[in-house]
Amino acid sequence: MFDIGLFGMCAVAIVCGTIYQICQLRTRTDPYVELERLHGLLLKGVITQAEYDAKKAGLLEG
């Protein structure tokens, strides 16, 4: 095993943090796509109108 030193550890931490942030952005769902999905659940009776309205309000807030 080799010693990468403090600078190397900081570089690795920055790269890992950046990769994590990119992955979080890619997995975030478009709110309008999510609204369509929720509307489908509402139409099927899986969720109630109140549940749909609450989720919709949360998605549109940002």
Secondary structure, DSSP 8 states (H G I E B T S, - for coil): ----HHHHHHHHHHHHHHHHHHHHHHHS--HHHHHHHHHHHHHHTSS-HHHHHHHHHHHHH-
